[in-house]
C-alpha cells in the first residue's frame, strides 16, 4: 500500500526521534492513527521560512536539504567548523570515503563554478589537480611564497625566499692588461702577481645570473696571498661597467670605481680574503653583462705592503630569490 497524501502536523521541538514524532501523532491526531502505525520510509521535517530540516543555535544556522540530485548543507555564519567533543585534546578527522570500490574525493569550486580543485586518493596515490573548463595552475604555499604546477607541466617557485650564491673566478680566467701582472704559482695554484709600486691590471667579464634578486647589491671579494712575510695593507681596487643585451649600449662608455683594502699576515703564502666591495644593485639589470678591471692602486696611501700580492681568485656573491625561471 502506498500513500500519496501529505500531512502537515505541528510538532513540538522537544521530540528527538522519529518514533517520538509518530507517537505524538498517534496521541494527538486521532484521525491519523492508522498512518502513524505504518512503517515510514521518508520522514521530512519542514519549516515554512527556514526550509527543510533546520537546526538553529544562537546565531548559527545549519540547513540540510535535498533537491533529488544533490544534498546541500548550508550555513549563514560564513564559517563551518567541524570539531569533535570527545575527550580532552582530541584530534578531529574528516573522513571521506567512496562506496564499495569507489574512492573518497573532495571537489572545491571557484567563484564561477567553472573550474575546481580536485583532491582524491586512488590505488595509494594522492592526487591534487585543477580541473574544469580552463584550469591554469595548482599552487601550494601562501599568497606570496608558493610553488606553482602549471597545466603544461612547468614548475615555478615564487616569493621572497632568498639565499646567498657565489661565483668563483680563478686567476687563470683573467686577461692581463697592457700593464700586466706576472703569472706565477703558489704550489699547485695559478696566480697573478701584483707587484709593489706598480699599477697593474687584470680584466674579466661576467653575466648577471638569471636567478639574481633584482635590485640587490652584487659583492666582490679578492682572495690573495702575500709572497713575503711582513704586515701591511694592499689597496685592491676595481672599476666596473654594466651593459645591457640588445639595447645598443656602447662598451667602455663609463665605469664606476670601488676600492677595498686588506691587512696582510706576519707570514707569506697565506690565503687572505679582502673586505667586500659592492656593485650597486640599482645600477644593473638582470640581462646585464659586467666588465671588471682589477688592479692594485699604489697611489692609495693605504697600500703599504712591500712585496707581490698573488691573486688566487675573485669571489662574486649575489642574492638569489628563486631557483631559476621556467622556459
C-alpha positions in Angstrom: 0.0 0.0 0.0 1.4 3.4 -1.0 0.1 6.7 0.5 0.3 9.6 -1.9 -1.0 12.1 0.6 0.9 14.8 2.5 0.1 15.8 6.1 1.2 18.9 7.9 1.5 18.4 11.7 2.7 20.9 14.3 5.2 19.0 16.4 7.0 20.4 19.5 10.7 20.8 19.3 11.1 18.6 22.4 10.6 15.5 20.3 14.0 13.9 19.5 13.4 10.8 17.4 11.1 9.7 14.6 9.5 7.2 17.0 8.7 10.1 19.4 7.1 12.0 16.5 5.0 9.1 15.4 3.8 8.5 19.0 2.9 12.2 19.3 0.9 12.0 16.1 -0.9 8.9 17.4 -1.7 10.6 20.7 -2.8 14.0 19.4 -4.2 13.3 15.9 -6.7 10.5 16.2 -7.7 10.7 12.6 -4.2 9.7 11.6 -3.6 6.8 14.0 -3.6 4.3 11.1 -1.0 6.2 9.1 1.2 6.7 12.2 1.3 2.9 12.8 2.7 2.2 9.3 6.4 1.9 8.5 7.8 5.3 7.4 10.4 5.3 4.7 10.7 9.0 4.1 10.5 11.4 7.1 10.7 15.1 6.3 10.7 18.0 8.7 9.9 21.3 7.0 9.9 24.8 8.4 7.9 27.3 6.3 10.6 30.1 6.5 13.9 28.2 7.1 13.2 25.3 4.7 13.8 21.5 5.2 15.2 20.2 8.5 16.7 23.2 10.3 18.8 23.2 13.4 19.3 26.6 15.0 21.5 27.6 17.9 22.1 31.2 18.8 23.1 33.0 15.6 24.5 29.9 13.8 22.1 28.2 11.4 22.6 24.8 9.7 20.3 23.9 6.8 20.2 20.3 5.4 18.1 20.0 2.2 17.9 17.8 -0.9 16.7 18.5 -4.4 16.5 14.9 -5.6 20.0 15.0 -7.2 22.4 16.7 -4.8 22.3 17.1 -1.0 23.1 20.5 0.4 24.5 21.6 3.7 24.2 25.4 4.1 25.1 27.8 6.9 24.6 31.5 7.5 27.6 32.1 9.7 30.3 32.3 7.0 32.5 29.6 8.6 31.6 26.0 9.2 33.7 24.3 11.9 34.0 20.5 12.3 35.2 19.7 15.9 34.9 16.7 18.0 33.5 16.9 21.5 35.1 13.6 22.6 37.6 13.5 25.5 40.2 16.2 26.1 42.7 17.5 23.5 41.3 15.2 20.8 42.0 15.4 17.1 39.2 15.9 14.6 39.3 13.9 11.4 37.3 14.5 8.2 37.0 11.0 6.7 35.8 11.0 3.0 35.2 7.5 1.6 33.6 6.1 -1.6 31.2 3.2 -1.5 32.4 -0.3 -2.3 35.5 0.1 -4.5 34.8 3.8 -5.0 37.4 6.3 -3.7 37.0 9.3 -1.5 37.4 12.7 -3.2 36.9 16.3 -2.5 36.0 19.0 -5.1 36.3 22.7 -4.3 34.8 25.1 -6.9 35.9 28.7 -7.7 33.7 31.8 -7.9 32.1 31.0 -11.3 31.9 27.2 -10.7 33.7 26.6 -14.0 37.0 25.4 -12.5 37.7 23.4 -9.4 40.4 21.8 -7.2 40.2 18.1 -7.2 41.6 16.0 -4.3 41.5 12.3 -4.3 43.4 9.1 -3.4 43.5 6.2 -6.0 45.4 3.0 -5.6 47.6 4.5 -2.8 48.4 7.7 -4.9 47.3 11.1 -3.5 46.2 13.3 -6.4 45.8 17.1 -6.4 44.9 18.8 -9.6 43.0 21.7 -11.1 40.1 20.7 -13.4 37.2 22.2 -15.3 36.7 24.5 -18.3 40.0 26.4 -18.3 42.2 25.5 -15.3 45.6 27.3 -15.1 47.6 26.0 -12.2 47.8 24.4 -8.8 49.6 26.4 -6.1 50.9 25.1 -2.8 52.0 27.7 -0.2 51.0 31.2 0.8 49.9 34.2 -1.2 53.5 35.4 -1.7 55.7 32.3 -1.3 54.4 29.2 -3.2 55.2 26.5 -5.7 53.1 26.5 -8.8 52.3 23.5 -11.0 51.2 24.7 -14.4 48.9 22.8 -16.7 51.6 22.4 -19.3 53.9 20.7 -16.8 56.1 23.7 -15.8 57.0 24.1 -12.1 57.7 27.6 -10.8 58.7 28.9 -7.4 57.5 32.4 -6.4 58.0 34.5 -3.4 60.6 36.4 -1.3 62.7 33.5 0.0 66.3 34.4 -0.7 69.7 32.7 -0.4 73.3 33.7 -1.0 75.1 32.2 -4.0 78.7 32.5 -5.1 80.6 32.5 -8.4 84.4 31.9 -8.2 86.7 33.2 -10.9 90.2 31.8 -10.8 93.3 33.8 -11.5 93.7 31.9 -14.8 90.4 33.3 -16.1 91.6 36.9 -16.0 93.0 38.6 -19.1 96.1 40.6 -18.3 96.1 44.3 -19.3 98.7 46.4 -21.0 100.4 46.9 -17.7 100.2 43.3 -16.8 100.8 41.4 -13.5 103.2 38.5 -13.9 101.9 34.9 -13.9 103.1 32.8 -11.1 102.3 29.8 -9.0 101.9 29.0 -5.3 102.2 25.3 -5.0 99.6 24.0 -7.4 97.7 27.3 -7.5 98.0 29.5 -10.6 98.4 33.1 -9.6 98.7 36.7 -10.9 101.4 38.6 -9.1 100.6 42.3 -8.5 103.9 44.0 -7.8 104.6 46.7 -5.2 104.8 50.3 -6.5 103.5 49.4 -10.0 99.8 49.7 -11.1 99.0 46.5 -12.9 95.6 45.5 -14.4 93.7 42.3 -15.0 90.2 42.0 -16.7 87.3 39.6 -16.5 83.7 39.7 -17.8 80.6 38.2 -16.0 77.0 37.9 -16.9 74.3 38.6 -14.3 72.9 35.2 -13.2 69.2 34.7 -14.2 68.2 33.9 -10.6 69.6 37.2 -9.2 67.2 39.0 -6.9 66.7 42.2 -8.8 67.8 45.3 -7.0 70.1 43.7 -4.5 73.9 44.5 -4.5 76.4 42.2 -6.0 79.5 42.0 -3.9 83.1 41.1 -4.9 86.0 39.8 -2.8 89.6 39.1 -3.7 91.4 36.1 -2.4 95.1 36.5 -2.5 98.4 35.6 -0.7 101.3 37.8 0.3 104.5 36.4 -1.2 106.8 37.6 1.6 106.5 38.0 5.3 105.5 41.3 6.8 102.5 43.3 7.9 100.8 45.9 5.8 97.8 46.8 3.6 97.1 46.2 -0.1 94.8 48.7 -1.9 92.8 46.3 -4.1 90.6 48.3 -6.4 88.3 47.6 -9.3 86.4 49.5 -12.0 83.2 48.0 -13.4 80.7 48.8 -16.1 77.4 47.2 -16.9 76.0 46.9 -20.4 72.5 45.5 -21.3 71.9 43.0 -24.0 70.0 44.1 -27.2 69.9 47.8 -26.2 72.8 49.1 -28.4 74.8 50.3 -25.5 78.3 51.4 -26.1 81.1 49.4 -24.4 83.6 51.4 -22.4 81.3 54.4 -22.2 82.0 54.8 -18.4 82.8 52.9 -15.3 82.4 53.0 -11.5 85.4 52.8 -9.2 85.4 50.9 -5.9 88.4 50.4 -3.6 88.8 47.7 -1.0 91.7 47.1 1.5 93.1 44.2 3.5 95.7 43.5 6.1 98.4 41.0 5.4 99.6 38.5 8.0 103.0 38.0 9.5 104.0 35.1 7.2 103.9 34.6 3.5 101.8 32.3 1.3 98.7 32.5 3.5 95.3 32.8 1.7 93.6 36.1 2.6 90.2 37.5 1.8 89.6 41.2 1.3 86.6 43.0 2.7 83.7 43.1 0.2 83.2 45.9 -2.4 79.7 46.2 -3.8 78.3 46.8 -7.3 75.1 48.7 -6.6 72.0 46.6 -7.5 70.1 49.7 -8.6 72.7 50.3 -11.3 72.3 46.9 -13.0 69.7 44.7 -14.6 69.1 41.0 -14.9 70.2 40.9 -18.6 73.4 42.9 -18.0 77.0 41.9 -18.7 79.6 43.4 -16.4 83.2 44.1 -17.2 85.6 44.3 -14.3 89.1 45.7 -14.2 91.0 44.6 -11.0 94.3 46.4 -10.0 96.5 47.4 -7.1 96.5 51.1 -6.7 99.8 52.4 -5.3 98.7 56.0 -5.4 96.4 55.0 -2.5 98.0 55.8 0.8 96.5 52.6 2.3 98.7 50.4 0.1 101.8 49.9 2.2 102.6 46.2 1.9 106.1 45.6 0.5 106.1 42.6 -1.8 104.0 40.9 -4.5 100.3 40.2 -3.8 99.4 36.9 -5.5 95.8 36.8 -6.8 94.2 33.4 -6.3 90.6 34.1 -7.3 87.8 36.6 -7.1 84.5 35.7 -5.4 81.2 37.2 -6.6 78.4 37.0 -4.1 74.8 37.7 -5.1 71.3 37.1 -3.7 69.0 34.6 -5.4 65.3 34.7 -4.8 64.3 31.5 -6.7 65.8 28.5 -8.5 65.6 30.0 -12.0 62.7 30.6 -14.3 60.7 28.1 -16.4 61.2 28.3 -20.2 
